[in-house]
Amino acid sequence: MTENYTALYEEHKKLGASFTDFGGWQMPLKYSSELAEHHAVRNAAGLFDLSHMGEVWVTGPQAGAFLDYALVGKLSAIADGKAKYSLICNEDGGIIDDLITYRFGDEKYLVVPNAGNAPTVAAALAERAANFDVTVEDASAATSLVAVQGPKAEAILLKLTDESQHALVTGLKYYAFNEVTVAGHDVILARTGYTGEDGFELFLPNEGAAALWESVAQAGEEFGIVPCGLASRDSLRLEAGMPLYGNELSLERSPFDAGLGPVVALKSKEGDFVGRSALQAAKEAGPKRKLVGLKGHGRRAGRGGYPVLKDGTVVGEVTSGQPSPTLGYPVALAYVDVEHAELGTALDVDLRGKAEPFEVVALPFYKRQK
């Protein structure tokens, strides 16, 4: 696999990051301690490089109608300046990727897929655009994405924006965005985080990424900001009960298995869309297994691929799991047979031959105080 490097790779090297391959990208796994990075996001602020994510622009007179056809949600109904979480599925109803779409106007949308899936999603959108008056442009290679997450994120951004634009930052709602100048850089500033905390994502051209990263790091020093890698991002999103493509979501899973039925606009969209008939059938049949949250009663954590047991019989499989740094006990996401998916159900996870007690609990595991 080709190794890709973000525009911030040299910054990460200077900071002494440990690197890992993620979707073909060399990304920082951690800088010092993933635990310290996790706690910084929960208590102060963390600085993330998310430039491995994709950015695909959809423009033209039929942009909204096209996205309604290409994705499972009703994207044409988003208000300008707002964002919507959605899925792109294949004809069989399998999930190609989960993604966020930002609406700039009737004829201009930005679709943000996941790192390893970005080329696949861009190609699928281009192919599905054949009968629509739209242009699909994959700008992923030219675009950087920096995220500032945590309760101090807003205060840090305000230090870097002119007072005349402060209202554009403070007034930004969850799943919305504004075009703002931050530390002298024109950015798309969004509030669509993946950590369970308040926070912002800043899209900008690669050329300005390193200077912006350094400005944010300096402005955040007094607030306790630390650079954060993929390890803490994973533990943060798991506590927030957020699915990760390749773990909870895949071509073998339908949105209904993953508890994402409400994302599929079977009622509100009149026209056809890719995967509609398969998704309708999947909804009517109902899932055999459901994605649930599991809370461990012991100290050992279940990991992806570990079997879930009921009275010694395999009834499911863990997709993500680890000790929760915030809550102090093991948590996991798992697919389990629907008859064992009720809240409060006692289950075991097979930890390499030893059954460890877990219980089905409501998601998310962690919810920030607002």
QUIKAGI-V147374 format. One record per pair of residues at least 4 apart in sequence whose C-alpha atoms are under 7 Angstrom apart, sorted by sequence separation. I is the first residue (numbers start at 1). J is the second residue. D is the distance in Angstrom with one decimal. If there is no record, write none. Layout:
I/J/D + I/J/D
This chain:
5/9/6.1 + 8/12/6.5 + 9/13/6.4 + 10/14/6.2 + 11/15/6.4 + 12/16/6.4 + 13/17/5.7 + 21/25/5.4 + 22/26/6.4 + 30/34/5.7 + 33/37/6.3 + 34/38/6.0 + 35/39/6.2 + 36/40/6.1 + 37/41/6.5 + 38/42/6.6 + 39/43/6.0 + 40/44/5.1 + 41/45/4.5 + 59/63/5.6 + 62/66/5.9 + 63/67/6.3 + 64/68/6.2 + 65/69/6.4 + 66/70/6.1 + 67/71/5.7 + 68/72/6.9 + 78/82/6.3 + 89/93/5.4 + 90/94/5.5 + 104/108/5.3 + 113/117/6.6 + 114/118/5.7 + 117/121/6.0 + 118/122/6.0 + 119/123/6.1 + 120/124/6.1 + 121/125/6.1 + 122/126/6.2 + 123/127/6.2 + 124/128/6.1 + 125/129/6.1 + 139/143/6.2 + 149/153/5.6 + 152/156/6.4 + 153/157/6.3 + 154/158/6.2 + 155/159/6.5 + 156/160/6.8 + 157/161/6.4 + 161/165/6.4 + 162/166/6.6 + 165/169/7.0 + 166/170/6.2 + 167/171/5.3 + 168/172/6.1 + 172/176/6.2 + 181/185/5.2 + 182/186/6.4 + 204/208/7.0 + 205/209/6.9 + 208/212/6.1 + 209/213/6.0 + 210/214/6.3 + 211/215/6.2 + 212/216/6.2 + 213/217/6.2 + 214/218/6.1 + 215/219/6.1 + 216/220/5.9 + 217/221/6.2 + 220/224/6.3 + 221/225/5.6 + 228/232/6.6 + 229/233/6.5 + 230/234/6.1 + 231/235/6.5 + 232/236/5.9 + 233/237/6.1 + 234/238/6.1 + 235/239/6.3 + 236/240/6.4 + 237/241/6.2 + 238/242/5.9 + 244/248/5.6 + 245/249/4.6 + 246/250/5.6 + 249/253/6.2 + 253/257/6.2 + 254/258/6.8 + 255/259/6.3 + 256/260/5.5 + 265/269/5.7 + 272/276/6.5 + 275/279/6.0 + 276/280/6.0 + 277/281/6.2 + 278/282/6.1 + 279/283/6.1 + 280/284/6.3 + 281/285/6.1 + 282/286/5.9 + 302/306/6.4 + 309/313/5.1 + 310/314/6.5 + 324/328/5.5 + 336/340/6.5 + 337/341/6.5 + 341/345/6.9 + 350/354/5.5 + 351/355/6.1 + 12/17/5.4 + 21/26/4.8 + 22/27/6.5 + 40/45/5.5 + 41/46/4.9 + 58/63/6.1 + 68/73/6.3 + 78/83/6.9 + 89/94/5.3 + 90/95/6.6 + 103/108/6.4 + 104/109/5.6 + 113/118/5.3 + 129/134/6.7 + 148/153/5.7 + 161/166/6.6 + 172/177/6.6 + 181/186/4.4 + 182/187/6.8 + 193/198/6.9 + 204/209/6.9 + 220/225/5.1 + 237/242/5.3 + 243/248/5.4 + 244/249/6.4 + 245/250/6.3 + 255/260/4.8 + 256/261/4.7 + 309/314/4.5 + 310/315/6.3 + 323/328/6.9 + 324/329/5.5 + 336/341/6.2 + 340/345/6.4 + 350/355/4.7 + 351/356/6.6 + 20/26/5.6 + 21/27/6.2 + 40/46/6.0 + 68/74/5.2 + 89/95/4.5 + 90/96/6.5 + 103/109/4.6 + 180/186/5.8 + 181/187/6.0 + 193/199/5.9 + 243/249/6.8 + 255/261/5.5 + 308/314/5.7 + 309/315/5.4 + 323/329/5.6 + 324/330/5.5 + 349/355/5.6 + 350/356/6.4 + 19/26/6.1 + 20/27/5.5 + 68/75/5.6 + 88/95/6.2 + 89/96/5.1 + 102/109/5.5 + 103/110/6.6 + 180/187/5.6 + 193/200/6.5 + 307/314/6.2 + 308/315/5.7 + 309/316/6.9 + 323/330/3.9 + 324/331/6.1 + 348/355/5.5 + 349/356/5.3 + 19/27/5.3 + 20/28/6.3 + 67/75/6.1 + 68/76/6.5 + 87/95/6.8 + 88/96/5.6 + 101/109/6.7 + 102/110/5.0 + 113/121/6.9 + 158/166/6.2 + 179/187/5.9 + 180/188/6.4 + 191/199/6.0 + 192/200/6.7 + 217/225/6.8 + 308/316/4.7 + 322/330/5.6 + 323/331/6.0 + 348/356/5.2 + 349/357/6.6 + 19/28/4.4 + 20/29/5.7 + 37/46/6.9 + 88/97/5.5 + 101/110/5.6 + 102/111/6.4 + 179/188/4.7 + 180/189/6.4 + 191/200/4.6 + 307/316/6.0 + 308/317/5.1 + 322/331/5.9 + 348/357/4.5 + 349/358/6.8 + 18/28/5.6 + 19/29/5.2 + 87/97/5.8 + 88/98/6.4 + 101/111/4.4 + 126/136/5.8 + 168/178/6.5 + 178/188/6.0 + 179/189/5.9 + 190/200/5.5 + 191/201/6.3 + 248/258/7.0 + 307/317/4.5 + 308/318/6.7 + 321/331/5.7 + 322/332/6.5 + 347/357/6.1 + 348/358/5.4 + 17/28/5.5 + 18/29/5.5 + 64/75/6.2 + 65/76/6.4 + 87/98/4.4 + 100/111/5.9 + 101/112/6.2 + 177/188/6.8 + 178/189/5.4 + 189/200/6.6 + 190/201/5.1 + 306/317/5.7 + 307/318/6.4 + 321/332/3.9 + 347/358/5.2 + 18/30/5.6 + 64/76/4.3 + 86/98/5.9 + 87/99/5.9 + 99/111/7.0 + 100/112/5.3 + 177/189/5.4 + 178/190/6.6 + 189/201/5.8 + 190/202/6.5 + 305/317/5.9 + 306/318/5.3 + 320/332/5.5 + 321/333/6.3 + 346/358/6.1 + 347/359/5.7 + 17/30/5.7 + 18/31/6.1 + 73/86/5.8 + 86/99/5.5 + 99/112/5.5 + 100/113/6.8 + 177/190/4.1 + 189/202/4.8 + 305/318/5.4 + 320/333/5.2 + 346/359/4.6 + 17/31/4.2 + 72/86/6.6 + 85/99/5.9 + 86/100/6.1 + 99/113/4.6 + 176/190/5.8 + 177/191/6.3 + 188/202/5.6 + 189/203/6.7 + 304/318/5.0 + 305/319/6.0 + 318/332/6.7 + 319/333/5.7 + 320/334/7.0 + 345/359/5.6 + 346/360/6.7 + 16/31/5.9 + 71/86/6.9 + 72/87/5.8 + 85/100/4.6 + 98/113/6.6 + 99/114/6.8 + 176/191/5.8 + 187/202/5.8 + 188/203/5.1 + 303/318/6.3 + 304/319/4.3 + 318/333/5.9 + 319/334/5.1 + 344/359/5.9 + 345/360/5.3 + 12/28/6.7 + 15/31/6.8 + 71/87/5.9 + 72/88/6.2 + 84/100/5.6 + 85/101/6.6 + 97/113/6.8 + 122/138/6.2 + 175/191/5.5 + 187/203/5.4 + 188/204/6.8 + 302/318/6.9 + 304/320/4.7 + 318/334/4.0 + 344/360/5.2 + 71/88/4.7 + 83/100/6.6 + 84/101/5.4 + 174/191/5.2 + 175/192/4.9 + 187/204/5.1 + 303/320/5.7 + 304/321/6.2 + 317/334/5.5 + 318/335/6.5 + 343/360/5.0 + 344/361/6.2 + 70/88/6.8 + 71/89/6.9 + 83/101/5.4 + 84/102/6.7 + 173/191/6.8 + 174/192/6.0 + 186/204/7.0 + 303/321/4.6 + 316/334/6.9 + 317/335/5.5 + 342/360/6.8 + 343/361/5.3 + 83/102/4.3 + 302/321/5.2 + 303/322/6.4 + 316/335/5.4 + 317/336/6.5 + 341/360/6.8 + 343/362/6.6 + 4/24/6.1 + 5/25/5.9 + 82/102/6.0 + 83/103/6.3 + 97/117/6.7 + 161/181/6.3 + 301/321/6.3 + 302/322/6.3 + 316/336/4.0 + 3/24/5.3 + 4/25/4.5 + 5/26/5.7 + 82/103/5.9 + 161/182/5.0 + 301/322/5.0 + 315/336/5.6 + 316/337/6.1 + 2/24/6.2 + 3/25/5.5 + 4/26/6.1 + 81/103/5.8 + 160/182/5.4 + 161/183/6.3 + 301/323/5.7 + 315/337/5.6 + 1/24/6.3 + 3/26/6.4 + 80/103/5.2 + 81/104/5.8 + 160/183/4.9 + 185/208/7.0 + 79/103/6.9 + 80/104/5.3 + 78/103/6.6 + 80/105/5.4 + 25/52/6.6 + 256/283/6.5 + 183/212/6.6 + 301/330/5.0 + 257/287/5.3 + 299/329/6.5 + 300/330/6.6 + 301/331/7.0 + 302/332/6.5 + 256/287/6.4 + 259/290/7.0 + 299/330/6.6 + 183/215/6.6 + 257/289/6.2 + 258/290/6.3 + 259/291/6.5 + 257/290/5.1 + 258/291/5.2 + 296/329/6.3 + 257/291/6.4 + 296/330/4.9 + 295/330/6.1 + 296/331/5.9 + 295/331/4.8 + 294/331/5.6 + 295/332/6.7 + 310/347/5.3 + 195/233/6.7 + 294/332/5.0 + 309/347/5.9 + 310/348/6.3 + 293/332/5.9 + 294/333/6.1 + 308/347/6.9 + 309/348/4.9 + 196/236/6.9 + 293/333/4.8 + 308/348/5.8 + 309/349/5.9 + 195/236/4.9 + 196/237/6.6 + 292/333/5.7 + 293/334/6.6 + 308/349/4.5 + 309/350/6.9 + 64/106/6.7 + 195/237/4.7 + 291/333/6.7 + 292/334/5.5 + 307/349/5.9 + 308/350/6.2 + 194/237/5.8 + 291/334/5.5 + 292/335/6.2 + 306/349/6.8 + 307/350/5.4 + 63/107/5.4 + 196/240/5.0 + 291/335/4.4 + 306/350/6.1 + 6/51/5.9 + 62/107/6.9 + 63/108/6.7 + 154/199/7.0 + 195/240/6.4 + 290/335/5.1 + 291/336/6.6 + 306/351/6.8 + 6/52/6.6 + 61/107/5.3 + 151/197/6.7 + 153/199/5.5 + 289/335/5.7 + 290/336/5.5 + 60/107/4.8 + 150/197/5.3 + 151/198/5.9 + 289/336/5.0 + 290/337/6.4 + 302/349/6.4 + 59/107/5.1 + 60/108/6.7 + 149/197/6.4 + 150/198/5.4 + 289/337/4.2 + 290/338/5.7 + 59/108/4.5 + 149/198/6.1 + 150/199/5.6 + 288/337/5.9 + 289/338/5.0 + 292/341/6.6 + 302/351/6.4 + 58/108/5.9 + 59/109/6.4 + 149/199/4.0 + 288/338/5.9 + 58/109/5.2 + 148/199/5.5 + 149/200/6.2 + 290/341/6.7 + 57/109/5.9 + 58/110/6.2 + 148/200/5.3 + 57/110/4.6 + 147/200/5.6 + 148/201/6.4 + 56/110/5.8 + 57/111/6.2 + 147/201/4.3 + 55/110/6.6 + 56/111/5.0 + 70/125/6.7 + 146/201/5.7 + 147/202/6.1 + 55/111/5.9 + 56/112/6.3 + 145/201/6.7 + 146/202/5.2 + 55/112/4.8 + 145/202/5.6 + 146/203/6.7 + 54/112/5.3 + 55/113/6.9 + 70/128/6.3 + 145/203/4.7 + 298/356/6.6 + 53/112/6.8 + 54/113/5.1 + 144/203/5.8 + 145/204/6.6 + 298/357/6.5 + 53/113/6.2 + 54/114/6.1 + 143/203/6.9 + 144/204/5.5 + 159/219/6.7 + 297/357/5.6 + 53/114/5.1 + 54/115/6.0 + 143/204/5.8 + 144/205/5.8 + 296/357/6.1 + 297/358/5.6 + 53/115/4.2 + 143/205/4.7 + 144/206/5.1 + 296/358/4.3 + 52/115/5.0 + 66/129/6.7 + 142/205/6.0 + 143/206/5.2 + 156/219/6.1 + 295/358/5.3 + 296/359/6.6 + 54/118/4.9 + 142/206/5.7 + 156/220/5.5 + 294/358/5.9 + 295/359/5.3 + 53/118/6.9 + 144/209/6.2 + 294/359/5.3 + 295/360/6.5 + 56/122/6.5 + 66/132/6.3 + 294/360/4.7 + 295/361/6.4 + 293/360/5.7 + 294/361/5.7 + 292/360/6.6 + 293/361/5.4 + 293/362/6.2 + 62/132/6.2 + 293/363/5.9 + 62/133/5.4 + 63/134/5.8 + 152/223/6.6 + 248/319/5.8 + 61/133/6.1 + 62/134/5.9 + 247/319/5.2 + 60/133/6.1 + 61/134/6.5 + 247/320/6.5 + 60/134/4.4 + 59/134/5.5 + 60/135/6.1 + 58/134/6.7 + 59/135/5.3 + 58/135/5.7 + 59/136/6.7 + 58/136/4.8 + 57/136/5.8 + 58/137/6.6 + 56/136/6.8 + 57/137/5.1 + 56/137/5.6 + 57/138/6.4 + 56/138/4.4 + 55/138/6.2 + 56/139/5.7 + 55/139/5.4 + 56/140/6.7 + 55/140/4.6 + 239/324/6.7 + 54/140/4.7 + 84/175/6.8 + 23/115/5.8 + 24/116/6.5 + 51/143/7.0 + 83/175/5.0 + 23/116/3.9 + 51/144/4.5 + 82/175/6.0 + 83/176/5.4 + 51/145/4.5 + 82/176/4.1 + 50/145/5.1 + 51/146/6.8 + 81/176/5.7 + 82/177/6.1 + 49/145/6.3 + 50/146/5.7 + 81/177/5.4 + 49/146/4.9 + 50/147/6.8 + 81/178/6.5 + 48/146/5.8 + 49/147/6.5 + 48/147/5.0 + 47/147/5.8 + 48/148/6.5 + 47/148/4.8 + 46/148/5.7 + 47/149/6.7 + 45/148/6.7 + 46/149/5.2 + 45/149/5.4 + 46/150/6.3 + 45/150/4.2 + 44/150/5.5 + 45/151/6.4 + 43/150/6.7 + 44/151/5.5 + 45/152/5.5 + 41/149/6.0 + 42/150/5.8 + 43/151/6.4 + 44/152/5.2 + 45/153/5.8 + 41/150/4.6 + 241/363/5.7 + 241/364/4.4 + 240/364/4.9 + 241/365/6.3 + 239/364/6.6 + 240/365/6.0 + 239/365/5.2 + 240/366/5.4 + 239/366/5.3 + 240/367/6.8 + 97/245/6.6 + 95/249/6.6 + 96/250/6.6 + 42/197/6.8 + 95/250/5.3 + 96/251/5.7 + 94/250/6.8 + 95/251/4.6 + 94/251/4.2 + 94/252/5.6 + 95/253/6.3 + 94/253/5.5 + 95/254/6.1 + 94/254/5.1 + 93/254/5.8 + 196/367/6.7 + 197/368/6.3 + 196/368/6.7 + 86/263/6.1 + 47/225/6.8 + 44/223/6.4 + 45/224/6.5 + 46/225/5.2 + 47/226/6.0 + 48/227/6.2 + 44/224/5.8 + 45/225/4.6 + 46/226/5.1 + 47/227/4.6 + 48/228/5.4 + 44/225/6.3 + 45/226/6.7 + 46/227/5.6 + 47/228/5.6 + 48/229/6.6 + 46/228/5.8 + 93/275/4.9 + 91/274/5.6 + 92/275/5.8 + 90/274/6.4 + 91/275/4.0 + 40/225/6.8 + 89/274/6.8 + 90/275/5.6 + 93/278/5.3 + 40/226/6.7 + 89/275/6.2 + 92/278/5.4 + 93/279/5.2 + 91/278/6.8 + 37/226/6.6 + 73/263/5.9 + 37/228/5.5 + 73/264/5.3 + 74/265/6.1 + 72/264/5.0 + 73/265/5.0 + 72/265/6.1 + 38/232/5.0 + 37/232/6.1 + 74/269/6.4 + 31/228/6.8 + 34/231/6.0 + 35/232/7.0 + 30/228/6.2 + 31/229/6.7 + 34/232/5.3 + 38/236/6.6 + 7/206/5.8 + 11/210/6.9 + 30/229/4.3 + 29/229/4.5 + 30/230/6.6 + 8/209/6.7 + 28/229/5.0 + 29/230/4.7 + 30/231/6.2 + 72/273/6.9 + 7/209/6.6 + 8/210/5.7 + 28/230/6.4 + 29/231/5.4 + 69/272/6.4 + 70/273/6.1 + 71/274/7.0 + 69/273/4.1 + 70/274/5.9 + 68/273/6.8 + 69/274/6.2 + 35/325/6.9
